[in-house]
């Protein structure tokens, strides 16, 4: 899978990344190392990965950040749809 290029991200995705505290590097890591997201809608794929966080988000301290990336494959090209972050601890890990 080729690296994700910032220039290829659509405005909706960029806005969600900022809003949810997700970096381009995290997206790339999720796509490379994450496990399948079982809540992806039909025709959509998703990957999930839990990162150590140990920082503040929204005024609260969190030990971990779970990042989910949803995408589709069209004409052998990956199209990123959206990203989701959940902050907390003791997330279930798979893989």
BAPAKE-277535 format. One record per residue: x, z, y of N, C-alpha, C, O, CB in turn. Coordinates in steps of 0.05 Angstrom, whole numbers, padded with zeros to 5 digits, always signed. Each point is the difference from the previous one (the first is absolute). Glycine has a CB too. Layout:
XZYXZYXZYXZYXZY/...
END
This chain:
+00017+00000-00023-00017+00000+00023+00018+00000+00025+00018+00016+00002-00055+00008-00027/+00031-00042+00043+00017-00002+00024-00006+00022+00019-00022+00011+00000+00025-00061-00006/+00017+00057+00023-00005+00021+00020-00023-00006+00019-00005-00023+00006+00054+00034-00009/-00062+00010+00012-00021-00004+00019+00012-00003+00028+00018+00015+00008-00050+00013-00036/+00023-00048+00042+00011-00006+00027-00020+00010+00021-00024-00006-00002+00050-00034-00015/-00016+00054+00037-00017+00010+00021-00015-00022+00014-00023+00003+00009+00054+00036-00003/-00018-00062-00003-00012-00023+00013-00024-00011-00015-00016-00015+00012+00060+00004+00007/-00047+00017-00045-00022-00010-00016-00023+00019-00001-00021-00007-00012+00054-00018-00015/-00031+00049+00039-00022+00019-00001-00021-00007+00021+00007-00006+00023+00025+00041-00039/-00057-00034+00008-00021-00006+00019-00006+00025+00017+00008+00022-00007-00028-00057-00024/+00007+00031+00053-00004+00021+00020-00015+00024-00012+00006+00023+00007-00006-00057+00029/-00020+00028-00053-00016+00022-00012+00019+00018-00016-00002+00025+00002-00039-00054-00004/+00058+00018-00014+00018+00015-00017+00020+00016+00018+00005+00023-00006-00010-00057-00031/+00015+00022+00057+00019+00014+00018-00014+00024+00013+00012+00021+00002+00012-00064+00007/-00049+00039-00001-00014+00022+00013-00005+00023-00020+00003+00023+00007-00025-00056+00024/+00016+00026-00056-00005+00021-00021+00026+00015-00006+00000+00024-00005-00037-00052-00014/+00060+00013+00019+00026+00013-00005+00005+00021+00021+00008+00022-00007+00009-00064-00015/-00021+00036+00047+00005+00019+00022-00019+00023-00002+00008+00023+00001+00009-00060+00028/-00043+00030-00032-00021+00020-00002+00005+00020-00023-00007+00024+00003-00025-00057+00017/+00042+00024-00042+00003+00016-00024+00028+00009-00006+00005+00014-00020-00043-00039+00002/+00057+00019+00036+00028+00010-00002+00015-00013-00023+00015+00014-00014-00031+00028+00033/+00013-00068-00023+00013-00013-00023+00020-00020+00011-00005-00015+00019-00036+00020-00048/+00065-00005+00017+00021-00019+00009+00002-00025-00018-00011+00000-00022+00037+00040+00041/-00014-00060-00009+00005-00024-00015+00017+00006-00025-00005-00011-00022+00002-00017+00064/+00022+00045-00039+00018+00008-00022-00017+00014-00022+00005-00005-00024+00034+00009+00055/-00058+00013-00024-00017+00013-00019-00017-00021-00015-00003+00002-00025+00002+00039+00053/-00009-00060-00014-00016-00021-00013+00017-00015-00021-00009-00004-00022-00019-00001+00064/+00052-00002-00034+00018-00014-00019+00006+00017-00025+00000-00010-00022+00020-00015+00061/-00016+00051-00034+00006+00018-00023-00024+00002-00018+00003+00000-00024+00030+00026+00053/-00057-00023-00018-00024+00002-00016-00003-00025-00017-00006+00002-00024-00016+00027+00059/+00026-00053-00023-00003-00025-00015+00020-00002-00022-00006-00012-00021-00012-00009+00062/+00043+00031-00037+00021-00001-00021-00003+00021-00021+00004-00006-00024+00026-00013+00058/-00037+00044-00026+00002+00022-00019-00027+00013-00006-00001+00017-00018+00046-00009+00036/-00066-00015-00004-00026+00013-00004-00014-00007-00025+00008-00020-00014-00011+00021+00062/-00017+00014-00055-00017-00006-00023-00026-00011+00009-00007+00001+00023+00029+00036-00049/-00037-00049+00007-00025-00014+00006-00020+00019+00012-00004+00023-00010+00013-00055-00028/-00022+00023+00059-00022+00015+00012-00026-00008-00014-00008-00023+00002+00032+00026+00043/-00036+00016-00059-00024-00006-00016-00025-00003+00016-00021-00008-00010+00042+00032-00027/-00020-00018+00063-00024-00002+00017+00000-00026+00016-00016-00003+00019+00015+00052-00016/+00018-00068-00010+00000-00026+00014-00026-00016-00008-00009+00001-00023+00060-00002+00023/-00062-00012+00019-00024-00016-00004+00007-00025-00017+00023-00008-00001-00044+00024+00044/+00001-00028-00055+00004-00024-00016+00013-00022+00017-00009-00005+00022-00031+00017-00051/+00060-00024+00018+00015-00021+00014+00022+00010+00018+00014-00015+00013-00056-00011-00015/+00044+00052+00004+00020+00013+00017+00018+00017-00018-00009+00012-00020-00022-00011+00060/+00056+00000-00033+00019+00017-00015+00009+00022+00019-00002-00002+00024+00018-00037-00053/-00007+00061+00016+00010+00022+00016+00022+00015-00014+00001+00000-00025-00046+00004+00046/+00062+00008-00005+00022+00016-00011+00001+00026+00016-00006+00001+00024+00032-00042-00039/-00018+00063+00001+00001+00027+00011+00027+00012-00005+00012-00004-00021-00062+00009+00015/+00059+00011+00025+00025+00016-00004-00002+00025+00017-00010-00001+00022+00037-00041-00033/-00016+00064+00000+00001+00025+00015+00028+00004+00010+00019-00001-00016-00057+00021-00012/+00040-00014+00053+00026+00005+00013+00002+00029+00008-00020+00013+00007+00021-00060+00010/+00023+00059-00019+00004+00026+00013-00004-00003+00030+00010-00020+00011+00022+00036-00049/-00045+00002+00051-00004-00003+00029+00012+00024+00015+00017-00004+00018-00060-00022-00027/+00035+00050+00003+00011+00024+00012+00002-00002+00030+00021+00003+00012+00004+00005-00054/-00048-00014+00055-00001-00004+00028-00028+00005+00010-00018+00006-00015+00056-00040+00013/-00042+00030+00028-00026+00004+00012-00013-00027+00005+00012-00019+00007+00003+00061+00015/-00042-00042-00027-00016-00023+00006-00027+00010+00010-00013+00017-00013+00036-00046-00022/-00031+00021+00059-00025+00009+00011-00001+00030+00005-00020+00013-00002-00002-00050-00021/+00046+00048+00029+00001+00028+00007+00002+00019-00024+00000+00024+00003-00024-00036+00037/+00025+00001-00065+00002+00017-00024+00024-00009-00016+00009-00023+00001-00059+00029-00002/+00061+00014-00013+00023-00005-00017-00008-00009-00028-00018+00012-00012+00044+00022+00038/-00013-00055-00036-00006-00011-00027+00025-00004-00015+00021-00008+00010-00062-00015+00007/+00040+00029-00043+00023-00004-00018+00003-00028-00009+00023-00009-00005-00028+00056-00009/-00017-00061+00010+00001-00027-00011-00018-00020+00015-00018+00008+00015+00028+00013-00060/-00004-00046+00041-00016-00022+00011-00005-00020-00023+00020-00010-00011-00002+00017+00059/-00043-00013-00054-00007-00020-00020-00007-00025+00015-00018+00000+00017+00002+00035-00050/+00030-00057+00027-00005-00026+00014-00011-00020-00020+00011-00003-00022+00026+00013+00055/-00059-00022-00026-00012-00021-00016+00000-00026+00015-00007-00001+00024-00023+00034-00048/+00038-00055+00011+00001-00026+00012-00019-00018-00016+00003-00003-00024+00045+00009+00041/-00067-00019-00003-00018-00019-00012+00007-00028+00008+00007-00005+00024-00044+00039-00025/+00037-00053-00018+00008-00027+00006-00014-00020-00019-00012+00008-00020+00057+00009+00036/-00042-00042-00010-00010-00022-00018+00023-00020-00003+00018-00001+00016-00066+00007-00001/+00046-00020-00037+00019-00022-00005-00015-00026+00003-00020-00005-00014+00049+00034-00017/-00020-00046+00049-00013-00026+00004+00022-00021+00001+00019+00001+00016-00058+00020+00009/+00036-00042-00042+00020-00021-00001+00028+00012-00003+00019-00009+00013-00048-00021+00015/+00032+00049-00046+00025+00013-00007+00012+00016+00024+00024+00006+00000-00016-00042-00034/-00024+00041+00054+00010+00015+00023-00016+00026+00003-00025+00000-00003+00039-00043+00026/+00000+00065-00017-00014+00025+00004-00011+00002+00028+00014-00005+00020+00016+00027-00054/-00055-00014+00036-00013+00005+00026-00007+00029+00001-00018+00010-00014-00001-00057+00016/+00032+00062+00016-00006+00029+00003-00026+00003+00015-00005-00013+00020+00054+00024-00020/-00066+00006-00011-00027+00004+00012-00001+00025+00017-00008-00001+00023-00012-00023-00062/+00028+00047+00027-00001+00025+00015+00018+00020-00014+00009-00004-00023-00056-00006+00040/+00052+00032-00003+00016+00022-00010-00015+00026+00006-00013+00003+00020+00057-00029-00014/-00041+00045-00024-00013+00026+00003+00021+00022-00005+00016-00002-00018-00062-00017+00004/+00045+00040+00029+00017+00023-00004-00017+00025-00002-00020+00004+00014+00058-00026+00011/-00031+00039-00045-00013+00026-00003+00023+00020+00001+00021-00003-00012-00060-00014-00015/+00035+00038+00043+00020+00021+00003-00009+00025-00015-00023+00007+00002+00038-00026+00043/+00003+00032-00059-00007+00024-00014+00023+00010-00018+00024-00002+00008-00072-00012-00007/+00041+00023-00025+00021+00008-00019-00012-00001-00028-00024+00000-00004+00047+00030+00038/-00005-00031-00053-00008-00001-00029-00018-00024-00007-00018+00003-00016+00021+00047+00016/+00003-00073+00012-00015-00024-00007+00007-00007-00029+00022+00005-00009-00022-00022+00057/-00019+00005-00061+00004-00009-00028+00019-00024+00001-00003-00018+00016-00042+00034-00031/+00065-00015-00003+00020-00022-00001-00004-00014-00027-00008+00012-00020+00041+00013+00049/-00027-00051-00028-00002-00016-00024+00024-00018-00001+00011-00007+00021-00062+00009-00021/+00060-00009-00023+00021-00019-00002+00026+00011-00008+00020-00015-00002-00043-00010+00035/
END
